[in-house]
């Protein structure tokens, strides 16, 4: 008796990505955090690679393309003493499938950056992805966060409009999340002044989001030089 043909694996949901790389990093003296290097790879490149690995398209980076002081309103201060091979910016992979946008004016917050990124893809001819990642580019373990979120959204109730990881205190980390693109667009359209100087809490006020325990450690970010030294020491 001939064995039945195996059932083809069902394709996963289509994915897009918005990577936020344009903050002031005021707690770190204004350094370009996304281009800090951990284990030989900048955090921006880690995020781009994680998105490419799951087939995300489009990938939109909201931030200065060159990462130079000329892209900022003020010069970037020098970083305090840290290991040279970990603190200096690395050459970015900057693949051609990445789009670049900036909120206008710059430094008006992550909600404004999300609105600008969505506007940059609104008129595209490609089909809209079902889900869009929104990720800060200060996540040393962004690949682990992405893997957990990709797995977990398959288990969510159909009426859930997004999922994000939570910190140890249970607080949702909006910038380590994935959201239904249609819900994200609707939320962005509801903000006044294109989201300038508004919070992520305001952006997601009416979005049904599941806050997930961070089993991967992927939501741990770098906010201070102490955080940076801890991660570089772990990776040494």
ROTORLO-493983 format. One line per 5 residues: number of its first residue (from 1); their letters; for each residue x, y, z of N, C-alpha, C, CB. Coordinates in steps of 0.2 Angstrom, whole numbers. Glycine has a CB too. Layout:
<rs>
NUM	a	X/Y/Z/X/Y/Z/X/Y/Z/X/Y/Z  ...
</rs>
This chain:
<rs>
1	xxxxx	4/-6/0/0/0/0/4/6/0/-5/0/6  3/11/-4/7/17/-5/5/22/0/6/20/-12  10/24/4/9/29/9/7/36/6/16/31/13  2/39/9/-1/45/7/5/50/6/-7/48/11  4/55/1/9/60/1/8/65/7/7/64/-6
6	xxxxx	14/67/9/14/72/15/10/78/13/21/73/17  7/81/19/3/87/18/8/93/18/-2/88/23  8/97/12/12/102/12/12/107/18/11/107/6  18/109/21/17/114/26/14/120/25/25/115/29  10/123/29/6/129/28/11/135/28/0/130/33
11	xxxxx	11/139/24/16/145/24/14/150/30/16/149/18  19/153/33/18/157/39/15/164/36/24/158/43  13/168/41/10/175/39/15/179/35/7/178/45  13/183/31/18/188/28/20/193/33/15/191/21  26/195/32/29/200/37/32/206/34/34/196/42
16	xxxxx	32/211/38/36/217/36/39/220/42/31/223/33  43/225/42/47/228/48/48/235/47/53/224/48  47/238/53/49/245/54/54/245/60/43/250/56  60/247/58/66/247/63/67/254/65/72/244/60  67/256/72/68/262/74/75/264/76/63/264/80
21	xxxxx	78/268/73/85/269/74/87/277/74/89/266/68  82/281/76/83/288/76/83/292/83/79/291/71  84/288/88/83/292/95/89/296/97/81/287/100  88/300/102/94/304/104/99/300/108/91/310/108  97/295/112/102/291/116/104/296/121/107/288/112
26	xxxxx	100/300/124/102/305/129/106/302/135/97/309/131  104/296/137/107/293/143/114/290/142/102/287/146  116/290/135/122/288/133/126/294/130/122/282/129  124/300/131/128/305/128/127/307/121/135/304/129  121/304/118/120/306/111/123/301/106/122/313/110
31	xxxxx	127/296/108/130/291/104/125/288/99/134/286/108  127/286/93/123/282/88/122/275/91/126/283/81  117/274/95/116/267/98/116/262/93/110/267/103  111/262/88/110/257/83/117/254/80/105/259/78  122/258/80/128/256/76/134/254/81/131/262/72
36	xxxxx	132/254/88/136/251/92/137/243/91/134/252/100  143/241/92/145/234/90/145/229/96/151/234/86  142/224/95/142/219/100/144/212/97/135/218/104  149/209/99/151/203/96/152/204/88/146/197/97  155/209/86/157/211/79/151/213/75/160/205/77
41	xxxxx	145/214/77/140/216/73/136/221/76/135/210/72  134/227/72/131/232/75/123/230/77/131/238/71  120/233/81/113/232/83/109/233/77/111/235/89  110/238/73/106/239/67/107/234/62/108/246/64  113/231/61/113/226/57/110/219/59/121/224/55
46	xxxxx	111/218/66/107/213/69/100/213/67/108/212/77  97/219/68/90/219/67/88/218/60/87/226/69  92/221/55/91/220/48/91/212/46/96/224/44  96/209/49/98/202/47/92/198/50/104/200/50  90/199/56/84/196/59/78/196/55/83/198/66
51	xxxxx	77/202/52/71/203/48/72/199/41/69/210/47  77/200/38/78/196/32/78/189/33/85/198/29  80/186/39/80/179/40/73/176/40/83/177/47  68/180/42/61/178/42/57/180/36/57/181/48  61/183/31/58/185/25/53/191/25/53/179/22
56	xxxxx	55/196/30/51/202/30/52/206/24/53/205/37  47/209/22/47/214/16/40/218/16/48/211/9  41/225/16/47/229/16/50/229/23/45/236/13  57/231/23/60/233/29/62/240/29/67/229/30  59/244/33/60/251/33/64/253/40/53/255/33
61	xxxxx	69/257/39/73/260/45/71/267/45/80/259/43  69/269/51/67/276/53/73/279/57/60/276/57  77/282/53/83/285/56/88/288/51/86/280/61  93/291/53/98/294/49/102/288/45/103/298/52  102/289/38/105/283/34/113/283/36/104/285/27
66	xxxxx	116/288/36/124/288/37/125/287/44/127/294/34  121/289/49/123/288/56/128/293/58/125/282/58  130/298/54/135/303/55/132/309/59/139/306/49  137/313/62/135/319/66/131/324/62/140/322/69  132/324/55/129/328/51/122/327/50/132/328/44
71	xxxxx	119/321/52/112/319/52/109/321/58/111/312/50  112/324/63/109/325/69/109/333/70/113/322/75  104/335/74/104/342/76/110/345/79/98/344/80  113/341/83/120/343/86/125/337/85/118/344/94  131/339/86/136/334/85/136/329/90/143/338/86
76	xxxxx	138/323/89/137/317/93/143/317/98/137/310/89  142/317/104/148/317/109/152/311/109/145/319/116  158/312/111/162/306/111/160/301/116/170/307/112  160/294/115/158/289/120/163/289/125/157/282/116  161/287/131/166/285/137/170/279/135/162/284/143
81	xxxxx	175/278/139/180/273/138/177/266/138/186/273/142  177/263/132/174/256/132/179/252/127/167/256/130  178/245/127/182/242/122/182/244/115/181/234/123  187/246/112/187/249/106/184/244/100/194/250/103  185/238/101/182/233/96/174/233/97/185/227/96
86	xxxxx	172/235/102/165/234/103/161/241/103/163/232/110  165/247/104/161/253/104/161/257/97/164/257/109  166/255/93/166/259/87/161/257/82/173/259/84  158/261/78/153/259/73/156/254/68/150/265/69  152/249/66/155/244/61/152/246/54/152/237/63
91	xxxxx	155/244/49/152/245/42/146/241/42/157/242/37  141/245/40/134/242/40/133/238/33/129/247/40  129/233/34/127/229/28/123/232/23/124/222/30  118/237/26/114/241/22/112/238/15/118/247/20  108/232/16/106/229/10/101/233/6/103/222/11
96	xxxxx	101/232/-1/97/236/-5/90/236/-4/99/235/-13  87/231/-1/80/230/1/78/234/7/79/222/1  82/238/10/80/242/15/78/249/13/86/242/21  73/251/15/71/258/14/72/263/20/63/259/12  74/269/19/75/274/24/71/279/24/83/276/23
101	xxxxx	68/281/30/64/287/31/66/290/38/56/285/32  63/296/39/65/300/45/58/304/47/71/305/44  56/304/53/51/308/55/53/315/54/49/306/63  48/319/53/49/326/52/45/331/57/47/328/44  48/334/61/56/335/61/59/329/65/58/341/65
106	xxxxx	65/328/64/68/322/68/68/323/76/76/322/66  68/317/79/68/317/86/61/319/89/73/322/89  56/317/86/49/319/88/46/312/90/45/322/83  50/307/92/47/301/95/46/295/91/41/303/98  46/289/94/45/283/90/38/283/87/45/277/95
111	xxxxx	33/286/90/26/285/86/27/289/80/21/289/91  30/295/80/31/299/73/35/295/68/34/306/75  40/291/71/44/287/66/40/282/63/50/284/70  35/278/67/31/273/64/26/276/59/27/270/70  24/282/60/19/285/56/23/286/49/16/292/58
116	xxxxx	29/289/50/33/291/44/35/284/40/39/294/46  36/279/43/38/273/40/32/270/36/41/268/45  26/270/39/20/268/36/18/272/30/14/267/41  19/278/30/18/283/25/23/281/19/19/290/27  29/279/20/34/278/15/32/272/11/40/277/18
121	xxxxx	28/267/14/26/261/10/18/261/8/27/255/15  15/266/10/8/266/8/6/266/1/5/273/11  10/269/-3/9/269/-10/12/263/-14/11/276/-13  15/259/-11/19/253/-14/14/249/-18/23/249/-9  17/246/-23/13/241/-28/13/234/-25/16/241/-35
126	xxxxx	18/232/-20/18/226/-18/12/224/-13/25/224/-14  10/218/-12/5/217/-7/7/219/0/3/209/-8  3/221/4/4/223/11/5/217/15/-2/227/14  10/217/19/11/211/23/6/211/29/18/211/27  4/205/31/-1/204/36/1/206/43/-3/196/37
131	xxxxx	8/206/44/10/208/51/16/212/50/12/202/55  17/217/54/23/222/54/27/222/60/21/229/51  33/220/60/37/221/66/38/228/68/44/217/66  38/230/74/41/237/76/46/235/81/35/241/79  52/237/79/58/235/84/63/241/85/62/229/81
136	xxxxx	64/242/91/70/247/92/76/244/90/70/249/100  81/248/88/88/245/86/93/246/92/90/249/80  91/244/98/95/244/103/95/237/107/94/250/108  93/232/103/92/225/106/97/221/104/85/223/103  102/219/108/107/215/107/105/208/105/112/214/112
141	xxxxx	99/205/107/96/199/106/90/199/102/95/195/113  90/204/97/84/205/93/82/198/89/85/210/88  87/194/87/85/188/84/81/183/88/92/184/81  83/183/95/79/179/99/72/182/100/82/178/106  71/188/100/65/191/101/60/190/95/65/199/102
146	xxxxx	63/190/89/60/189/83/57/182/82/64/191/77  62/177/84/60/170/84/54/169/88/66/166/86  54/172/94/49/170/99/42/173/96/50/173/106  42/179/94/36/183/91/33/179/85/38/190/90  38/177/81/35/173/75/32/167/77/41/172/70
151	xxxxx	35/163/82/31/157/84/25/159/88/36/153/89  25/164/92/19/165/96/13/168/93/21/170/102  14/172/87/8/175/84/4/169/81/10/180/79  7/163/80/3/158/77/-2/155/82/8/152/74  -1/157/88/-5/154/93/-10/159/96/-1/151/99
156	xxxxx	-10/165/94/-14/170/96/-21/169/94/-12/177/94  -26/171/98/-33/172/95/-34/176/89/-38/174/101  -39/174/85/-39/178/78/-41/185/79/-44/175/74  -43/187/85/-45/194/85/-40/198/89/-51/195/90  -34/195/90/-28/199/93/-25/203/87/-23/194/96
161	xxxxx	-23/209/89/-21/214/83/-13/215/84/-24/220/84  -10/212/89/-3/213/90/0/209/96/-1/220/90  6/208/96/9/205/102/16/208/103/10/197/101  18/209/109/24/212/111/27/208/117/24/220/112  33/208/118/36/205/124/36/210/130/44/204/123
166	xxxxx	36/207/136/35/211/142/42/210/146/29/209/146  43/216/150/49/215/154/48/211/160/52/222/156  53/211/165/52/207/171/46/209/175/58/207/175  45/215/175/39/218/179/32/217/175/40/225/181  32/214/170/26/213/166/24/219/162/21/212/171
171	xxxxx	28/224/161/27/230/157/28/229/150/31/236/159  23/230/145/24/229/138/29/233/135/17/230/135  33/230/131/39/233/127/36/234/120/45/229/128  33/240/119/30/241/113/35/240/107/26/248/112  41/242/108/46/242/103/50/235/102/51/248/104
176	xxxxx	47/230/105/49/223/104/42/220/102/53/220/110  39/221/96/33/218/95/31/218/88/28/223/98  26/214/86/23/213/79/16/214/79/25/206/77  14/218/74/7/220/74/4/219/67/6/228/76  -3/218/68/-6/217/61/-6/224/57/-14/215/62
181	xxxxx	-4/223/51/-2/230/48/-8/234/47/1/228/41  -14/231/46/-20/235/45/-22/239/52/-26/230/43  -21/235/57/-22/238/64/-17/244/65/-22/233/70  -11/243/63/-5/248/64/-7/254/60/1/245/62  -9/253/54/-11/259/50/-17/263/53/-12/256/42
186	xxxxx	-22/259/55/-27/262/58/-25/266/64/-33/257/60  -21/263/68/-19/267/74/-15/273/72/-15/262/78  -10/273/67/-6/278/65/-11/284/62/-1/276/60  -16/282/59/-20/287/56/-24/291/61/-25/284/51  -25/288/67/-29/291/72/-25/296/76/-32/286/77
191	xxxxx	-19/296/75/-14/301/79/-15/308/75/-7/299/80  -15/313/79/-14/320/77/-7/322/75/-18/325/81  -6/327/71/0/329/70/6/324/68/3/333/76  3/319/64/7/313/62/11/310/67/12/316/56  9/310/73/12/307/79/17/310/82/14/300/77
196	xxxxx	19/317/80/24/320/83/23/321/91/25/327/80  29/319/94/29/320/102/24/316/105/29/327/104  21/311/102/16/307/106/19/300/107/10/306/101  16/297/112/19/291/115/17/285/111/17/290/122  20/279/112/18/273/109/12/270/113/24/268/110
201	xxxxx	11/272/119/5/270/122/-1/274/119/5/273/130  0/280/117/-6/283/113/-7/280/106/-4/291/112  -2/278/103/-2/275/97/-6/268/97/5/273/94  -5/264/102/-8/258/103/-14/258/108/-3/253/106  -17/264/109/-22/264/114/-28/260/112/-25/271/115
206	xxxxx	-30/259/106/-36/255/104/-34/249/100/-40/260/100  -28/246/101/-26/240/98/-26/235/103/-19/241/94  -29/229/101/-29/223/105/-22/219/105/-35/218/103  -18/221/110/-11/218/110/-10/213/115/-6/224/110  -7/207/114/-6/202/119/1/204/121/-6/195/116
211	xxxxx	2/204/128/9/205/131/12/199/133/8/210/137  17/197/130/20/190/131/26/190/136/22/187/124  26/185/140/32/184/144/38/183/140/31/178/149  44/186/141/50/186/137/54/180/139/54/193/138  52/175/136/56/168/137/63/168/134/52/162/135
216	xxxxx	64/173/129/70/173/125/76/178/128/69/174/118  74/182/132/78/188/134/79/193/128/85/185/136  75/192/123/76/197/117/74/204/119/72/194/112  70/205/124/67/212/125/72/216/129/61/212/129  78/213/131/83/217/135/86/222/130/88/212/138
221	xxxxx	86/228/132/89/233/128/95/236/131/84/238/126  98/241/127/104/245/130/102/252/130/110/244/125  101/254/136/99/261/138/105/265/141/93/261/143  110/262/144/115/265/147/122/262/145/114/265/155  127/265/147/134/262/145/135/256/150/140/267/147
226	xxxxx	132/256/156/132/250/160/129/244/157/129/251/167  123/245/153/120/240/150/125/237/144/114/242/146  128/242/141/132/240/135/138/236/137/135/247/131  141/238/143/147/235/145/145/228/148/150/238/151  139/227/150/137/220/153/136/216/147/130/221/156
231	xxxxx	133/218/141/132/214/135/139/212/132/127/217/130  143/217/132/149/216/128/153/211/133/154/222/127  153/211/139/156/206/144/153/199/143/156/209/151  147/199/142/143/193/141/146/189/135/136/193/141  147/193/129/149/191/123/156/190/122/146/195/118
236	x	160/192/127/167/191/126/170/184/126/171/195/132
</rs>
